[in-house]
Amino acid sequence: MSTKLTVKSAAGDYPVSVGFNIVDEALKTYFDNSSAPACFLFVDENVWKHHQPKLKQIFDEIGLPYRSFIIPEGEKSKSIKQWQVAVNFLLKNGVRRNTPLVAVGGGITGDLSGFAASSALRGIPLIHVPTTVLAMVDSSIGGKTGINHETGKNLIGAFYQPEMVVADTQFLQTLPRKEWINGLSEILKYGAISNSDIFEMSELFFEEDLRQVDQQELIKLIELCMGVKVDIVQKDEFEGGVRAFLNFGHTFAHALEKAADFDQISHGEAVFLGMLAAIDLSNRVGFSIDDRSIRTFRPLYNFGVSSDSLNRDRLIEYMKSDKKMVNEHIRFILLKGWQHPVLRTVKDETQIADSWLAALKEL
């Protein structure tokens, strides 16, 4: 079973596919119709460890010369230093304007690879092969690329659209349970801002062994989330309006990740807490949201950071260095109702601090 969507962008249309065991054919078809003299393969180190024979076989059968660049796991790879290493690898190994870069991995690999592809020679072809739930439903689609800065997350980057996205759920078979749950948060986000059916469909994440979930149900859920993302980014490619809704929970989450030094809490864990905080703040500014649709999934999360190590004042300061500031006040995506997100600037920092307190009680 496989399905294909099309993303329409200013840089041109590109396909987004999801299915089981589809990456071989998709890449071969692309390169059969390409005049590329060679290609680069940027791979997450864990993906390389588990899938090196398969990836080598695919590229050997394609028959093009290729060079592999292994990206260390963890948020630390989304750094200026690692970006320099990546671009240096491209330039020293003969990259040309028509040399594709195939990024195989999760969100970190995709973000770093995408920014390297956008900046080397002012842009080379990029293909995303997301291998995590999070990357499949979110980060591989829409053209956002970037790295972190010491002052905040994703503050350096570019909008750069790929040639195609191939989400092969076969890669999820070697994904640790924690990484499945990491991606669940972005799925729940789509349920909150767009489609309530996603909440019920996401109950498959309660399966004890997620490698045994029904593939058709999983692909259907991923496709639905992809569809929400595609629809939004087509309406607002460069985040001048409705695309900001995709940041529901993320203003809180990015501050939490920075406070935890990007290694004590995963992006998905931070987003889950961030959504609870955003719902709490929604209610404090006058809306009325029952958080049970998301809180139902709380038992699936095991947080590795304690509330004692986090300071609310510092968290608010970190929020102010995020990209969502307007006139010294913080903008949030809040919920007027389920599936009704709104952009709201909150001036009362006491309300923000109280919402932090409510979320951090979950730790």
C-alpha positions, 0 to 999 in steps of 0.5 A: 500500500502506498499513496502520493500527495503533491506539494505546490510551491513557488520553486515547483511542485514535488511529490510526497509518498508514503508506503511500506518498502517503496524507497527502492523504486522511488529513488531508482525512478528519480535517478533514471529520469535524472542527468545527475553525474553523481549523488551524495547520501547524508545518513543518520548514524543509527539509520546507517547502522541498521540499514547500511546494506539496503542503502548500499544495494539501492545506490549500487543498483542505481549505478551512479557514483555516490559519497556517504556522509554520516550524521551523528545522532542528537540535537547537537548535530544541528549546529553551525559546526556540523553544518560547516563540516557538511558543506565542507564535505560537499565542496571537497568532494566535487559537488555540482549544481546538479548533484542531488543530496539524498537525506536519509534520517529523522528531523535532525538529519533532514534539517541539517542536510536541507540547510547544507543543500540550500547553501552549497553552491547556492542550492543543489537538488534535495531528496528527503527520505524520512525514517522517523514518524516525526520526520514523515508527518512534519519536518520533511514537508514544507521546505523548512531547513535549519540549525540551532544557535546558542540563543535558541532553536532553529534560528539559522536556516532557509526555506528550501523545497526538496525534489521529493519526499519518500516516507517508507514505513519499513524504516520504522521497524528499527525505530525505538519506541521512544522515537515513535512517541516522539513523533506522536506529539506532532500527530496530536498537534494536527488533531488539535489544529485541524482534524479530530479524527486523528485523536482516535486513529492515534490510539494505535500508539498504545500497541505494546509492540509498535512494530506490530501495528497494522501497516494500513492503519499506520500509513493512513494516519501518516498520510492524513497528517501529511495532507494537513501539512501539505494543505497548510504550507501550500496556502502559506509557503513562507509562514506569513499567515496560517502556517504559523498554526503548525507551531501550536505548542512549539513556543513553549517546547523550544524554550524547554528544549533549550533549558534542558540543553537540547539533550535531556528532553526530546523535541516530541516530549517538549511539544507534548508538554508545550501543547498542554501549556498552550491549552492552559494558556488558551483557557487563561486568556478566555477560551474554554478547552478540555485537554482530555483529547491530548492528555489521554496519551500522557501515559505513553511519555516518560520524561527524563528532566525534572521540574526542579531543574527548570526555572520559569523566569528563565523559560520565559526569557528563552521564549523571548529569543524565539522567532515569534516575538512582536514588540517585546511580547510573545506570540502564541498559537492558542486554541479558540476551540478544538481545530480552531487555532488562533494567533495571540500576543500575550502581554501578561507574563504572569499568565504565561508563568502559570501555564508553565507551572501547570505543564511542568507538574507533568514532569 
